[in-house]
Every structure is written in C-alpha cells, then in structure tokens.
C-alpha cells in the first residue's frame, strides 16, 4: 500500500556483515517535507541506516522504498537523494560558487544553468554575497552552509545529513541549527538528520527515532519522546531524569498504584502494560518542587546544589539513600536549601511515568 505522504519507507531492514548485525529488523516511515532525526549513542546504528538509504551500505534483509519504489538495486549516484557529511570536503582551490556548480556540471548541466542554480541555493543559505570567496576565507558555519547548498543544488527528493554540525563550537552550532531548520521549511524537502546530541534532536525535529544497539527504541515527536518515554533507555538517554525504584501494588484502569521510597503513594501513567512487582519511575528534575516536609511529600535530605545560571540543580537523597535531582528555576525569590537540611519534594501531577522494563 502506497501512501502519498511517505517519502521513505524502511521495511524490516537488517544490515549484517560477518558475525556483526548493525541493524535489527528496523522499520519506520519518513514523511514528505518533515525533519526526521535518527538519534542515539555512538554505535547504535543510526549512521549505518543513513548509509543504507544513501546506498553506501547494503541491506541484508528488508527493503527501503523511496516514494513507493524499491531503491536497493540503485547505486548511490542514481538515487534521488543527497548527503551532507561531517567533513564538508569543499575544494579549497575553487570559489564558493564553483564548489556548488561542480556537482551540477558532472551531472550534465550547462554552464549557464549550473551557475544560475548555484546562485539560487547560495541565496537560500544566505551566502549569495560570498560566491567569489574560497572556503578558507569562510567560518566553519559558512562552510557548513556551502556544503548544504551543494547538496541542495541538484534538487534531491530527500536530503541526508550525517552529524553535519559536530565540528562547530556550541554557540555556532546553536545558530546554524536554527538556520538549518528554516532552510528545510523553505525547501519543503524531507531531511533525515543523524545526531547523538539530544538538544539538537529536540529543537530541530518534527519526529525522532531513538536507536540503541541496532534497534529502534521509540519513534515520536520531541514532546512524545521527552514526556512519554516507552522504556528506561529512552527516559535516561533523552535529557535528564530521575529513575526511582518503586513497588507496584495494583493496576486499575491503566494507572498503577505505586509506593515510593519513604512510603509515599502515587498513581501515574505507565509506558507499557503495567503489572504488580518492582518497577522504575521516571520523573524529570524540573517537574519536582521543593516544599516543607509533610505527609504528602517525598522526604529527602539536601546533599549539594550546583548553580548553572538559568537554573539551580539541587542534589538530594531519599530516605533509602537513593539520589534524586531537582531543577529549580533561577529567580530572585528562589531559596536554596542548606546542605544537610531536610525537605519535602512534590512531584507535579501527571509528571511521573512508570517504566516496566
């Protein structure tokens, strides 16, 4: 069944070489015009999957379809996709304009058409005034945009980006990712972006596929991934979270009854079908507030606090010695509890999530 809104259909893909399986039965669809991110730690299979789409790696089992057509038999240069790599590989002896024109000429474009298209995409990436410069005369962010313009010039149906911002410093990376998302919206092309940086994924993506050890752990919007992780790996990998050991006594209407350290009772949503027994509760640090110790609070002892400018990280331990992190927004009225003091912690309603794996 073909859906007109699907740009790439990845159907039960396995990538195996020798005795190593890099991808295990991976399935997902990437929609037309969306910014889709493959996110995970080093060695999780995200770059291997991108290379399979590009044609640089073989698919051992399964299929990859571009707009309904199986592209497995096509060599990389005949696939209607283009790739932006970590290393921009710009020709230092050529001008910016010549770098962008190079691939078009190799594809048989006339000199006039190639130059016209190159100037068009350079304007798109805000480098129209830099056409006569050489790569060594550009900043890292500008070089990245030249590489992006070169990849966009042939009008690919899908653009693949393999950690293209990793070589940039933090401030420049933050600025460029805003521009990259804006360019994606203006072109309307599906972008498939590979990164290990959770903040990049959350701020840029329409949807995210979280991967680990060759398996897809969860696919969803940034908010879904952050607020409703399906398992412990996703909860721990995306942002910061507290993973507390809890006792699940009963399940009613999909809302399990939990007992936290210190005896506090709680009901919360569960990631999967909940069952009685031991479980792990995921609570984001910013969804916990500090209060005076009371029966309806989680008792804790302050261990330390760390000032981070925008907020304060309060490190505490529960009655069973389990550590817990609380993030307090920095404000003039913010009171920082003293080290060693006792306090009560309140978990925001609906903020906790039971992970049963």
N, C-alpha and C positions, 0 to 999 in steps of 0.2 A: 504494500500500500504506500503510495507516494503522497506526501503532504507538501503543499506548495510553500509552506513557511519553513521548511527544513533545508538548510544549506548543506550540512554534512551529517550523514547517518553512520555512526560507528556501531557495528553489529557484532557483538560477541568476539571481539578481536583478541587474539593471542599472539604474542611475539616471543619466540623461543630461539635461543642459539646455544648449541652444545647442550649442556645439562642445566642451563640457566633459563628460567622463564621470567621475562621482564614485564609482561602484561598478561593478566589472568582474566579471560572472559570479560573484556571491557565493553560496555555498551553505553552509549549516550547519543543525543542528537544536539546539534548546534544550529540555532535558528538563523534565518536570514536577518542581517542587519544588527546582530547582537554582539556585545563584547563578552566573550566567553573565556573564562580563565581556568587553566589547569594548575592547581595549587597543591604543593606537598613538599616534604623534605627531600634532600638530595638522595637519589637512588630509588625514588618512589615510582618511576616510570613515566612521568609527565613529558619529559623531552623525547623519550622513545616513542610515545604516542604521537607527538607532534611530527617527528621524523617519519613515522608511518604514513601520516596524512600527506606529507610532502613528497614521499616516495624514496627517501634516503634509507629507510629500513623496510624490510619485507614483513608482510603479515603472514604468520604461520597458519593461523586459522581465522575464520570470520571474514568480514567484508567491511570496506569503507566506501560509502557512496556519496558522490557529490551531486546534489540535486537529482537523486534517484539513479544516477549512473555509476556503476562499479568502476573505480579508478585504479584498482590494483594492477591491471595489466599495463598501465601507462607509466613510462619513465618520468622522472621528476620534471624534465624540461617541457613535457607535453601536458602536464597537469595545470589546470587554470587557477593555480594558487601561487603565492609568492611568499618568501620567508625573509624576515629581518632577524639576523643573528646577533649574539652577544658582541662579537667583534664586527665592526661596521665594514671592514675590508674596502675602504674607499681608495681609489687610485690617487696617490699623492702628487703625481705629475700632471693630473688633469684638474681643470676647474670644477666647481660645483656643478655647473651646467653640463659639462662634458661627462661627469660621473653619472648624472641622471640619464643622459642621452645614450650612454654606452650600450645598455641592455636593449634599448629600443632599436638601435641600429643593427644589433646582432639578430634581432627578430625580423629584420627586413623593412623597417620603417624608413621612409625617405628622410633626408636631412631636414627638410622644412617641417615635416610632420613631427619628427622626433624632437626638434628644438621647441616647437610650439607646445607639445605635450609636457616637455620638461619644465618649461616656464610656468605652465598651468599648475603643476603639482608643487613646484617651489613656492608659488604664491599661496597655495593651500597650506603648506607647512611654515608659512611666514618667513621664507628665505629668498623671496624674489629679488631683494637688493644685494644678495650675496652671490649671485650667479657667477661672477667673474673671479671670485676668491678660490684659493686652493684649500684643501682640507686642513692643512697645518695652520692656516690663518683663522680657524674656527674653534670655538669652545667645544667641550665634549657634548653638551646638549645640542648644539648646532650640527655637529657631525652625526648625531643620532637622527636628527630630522632629515639630513641629506639621505641617509640610508633608508629612512622611511619613504621619502619622496621617490627614490629609485625603485623601491618595491611596489609603490602605488602606480607608477607611471604606465605599466602595461595593462592597467585595468583588471587586476585579478578578481576572481569571484570571491575568494577568501584570502585573507592575509594572516600568516602565521608569524608569531613573534616569540623568539626564544630568549627570555630574560634580557631584553634589549636595554634595560635601564641599570643593570647591575654594575656597570663600570662608572656610573655617575655618583657624585657625592650626594649627601642626604638632601640638602636644600635644592640642588639642581634636579634631583630625581623627583622631588615633590612637585616642582614647577612643570617638568616635562610630562609627568603622567596626566596632569590636568589638560595640557595641550593635546596629548595623545588621545584622550577620551573625546575631546572636542572634534578632532580630525576624524575619528571613527564615526561620530554622529553626522558630520558633514558629508562624508563619502557614502554612508549607508552600507558599507561593506562589512561582512562578518569578520571580526577579529578573533583569533584564537591565541591567547596570551599565556605564556608559561612563566611562572614565578614561584619562588619559595617564600616571598615576602607577603605576610598576611595582610598588612596595611594596604599594600598595592592592590591586592585582590579585592578587599572590601570596598575601597574607594573608587575603583575603576569599573568593576564588573557588573553586567546585568545578571549573569549567573556564574556560579563557581562549581567546579568538580574537584573535591578534595580527594587526593590519592595517597596511598601508603602501600609500599611493598608490592606494587603492580596491580593493586585492587582499587576500585572506586569505592570510597567510603560514604560519600554523600554528594548529591547534586542539588543545588538550590540557589535562591537569591542570597546576596550577602546577609540580609536580615535573617532569613531562614537558617543559614549556616551558623550564624553567631548566636541567635536567640534560641534555636531549637536543634541543637546537635543530636545526631542519631546514635552516636556511640562515644565512648570515652576518648578515643583518639581524636575525633573532630573537636570535642569540647576542649581538650588540652592543647591542641595544635593552634586553634584559632583564638588569638588574643590571650587573655589571662583568665583563669577560672580557678575556683576552689573545688576540689574533688573530695568530698567528705564521705567516709564510710557510714552507712545508715542501716537500720534494721527495718525491713518492710514487713509489717504485721498483717495487712489485709489490702485487698484491692476492691474498690467499689466504683463502678461507672468510669473506669479508666483512670481514676485518681487514687493512687495508692496512699495508704496511711503509713507514715514514716516516724521513726524515733531517732532523733539526732543525739550526738554526744551530749551528756548532761541531762537527758531525759525529755527534751522539748519535743512535742508532737507537731507534725506538719503534714499537709496534703499538697500534692503538686502534680503537674503533668508528667507523664512517662514517655520516654523516647520510643520504646517498643512495648510489646505486651508484658505488662508488669506481673511479677509473681512474688509470693512471700519468700523471705530469706534476706540475705545480705545484698546490698546494692551500693551504688555510688551516686551521690548527689552533686550535681554541677550548679554552682552559684557564682555569677560574675562579681568581682570585687566592688564594682560601682553600684550593685543592686543590694548592698548591705549598708545599713545605717547604724550609727552608734547611739546608744541610749543608756540611761541609768539601769543598773541591774534590777530585773524584776522577773516575776514568774513567767511572763510571756516573752522573755528574751532568751537568747543563747548566751550563757555565761562565758566570758573569756578574760584572759589576762594579757595586758599590753607587753609585748616583747621589745618592739623598736618602732620607729617611724622614719620614713625617708621623704625628704622634701624634693619634689620634682617640678616646681614652678606652677604648672597648671593644676596640679593636684598633689595630695599627700598620701603616700602608701603607709598604711598602718598595719604592722605585722603583729599578730596576736596568736595565742594558743588557747584551745578549748580545754574543757575540764579533763579530757582524756589525753591531753598533750598534743593533739593533732593541730598543726599550724593552720591559720586562716588569714587571708589578706583582705583588707578593707580599703577601698579608694575613696578618699574624702576630697571633694572639690575645694580648691583653694579659694577662700574668701576671707574678708577681714573678720567676719564673725566666727570663722572656723576655729574651734578649740581643739588642741591636740592633747589627748590624754597622756598623762605621765607614764613613763616606763615602769612596769610593775603594778600599775593600778588595775583594779577590777572594773569591768564594764559589761553592759548587755548589748547584744547585737540583734538587730531586727532584719529579717530577710523580706524584701519587698514582695508583696502579693503577686503570685504568678511568675516570679523570677527564677525559682529553683526548678530543676529538671532531673528526674530520676533516670539514670543510665543503668540498664540491667545487664550489660555485658561486662 
